[in-house]
Amino acid sequence: MTLPLPVLQFTPEVPKKPAEGLDLTMDFSLNLAPGVTITGCPSWVCTVKEGVDHSPNAMISGSPIIAGSKVTQHVVGGLYGLTYDFKATVTLSQGGPLIGEGILAMAAHA
């Protein structure tokens, strides 16, 4: 059986403007077996899906926060008109790791 990929949820709403900070939350609840918990989030990685940005990982701000089956990362910056791909890798109490992925579109202009 193939489990669905974790879903990246956006709060407040997208598209994001470069001057805004945004908390991205990855929900792994559908991917965790009963009794298995997230024990760490060693990495969030940002790459450019569409467009050119020579330092996309500069969007990652601070450390991720783990709350139950969800992992939240604060992001800042980015460039107008680009689309970014975010991947979060989490470690588990049993098995793992799990990798979740989500797309963030930036506003087209100011």
Phi, psi and omega in degrees: 000133178264126178276149177292152175293150174302150184258132175270120182254144182248134177223125001285280181224161179246160013281152181275146173260148183304327182282351182269146167266153183212136174265121177259129181242127177256124182256114182261009188303324181284350184254359182258128175290157179306132179085350180271135181235160174278126182254346179189163176225084185292342180202142162241133181233138178242129174232163179271125177272317179221124179112190181229123173216119186280352178218062183297329180292348176295345177290335181287123183236116178079191182262150177291153178247128178259128177225096181067240181265008182244145177234127183245136178233132176276134177234150180224165173071218188096170182241141178307139172081357181266163174239129183248148176248126179248134176234132177244130176251126179241148173262151186239160177294334177216133178074207177084187002283170173246146176237127175250155183219146177206160183248138176237120177266137176268155176301149182291326180197174183296000000 
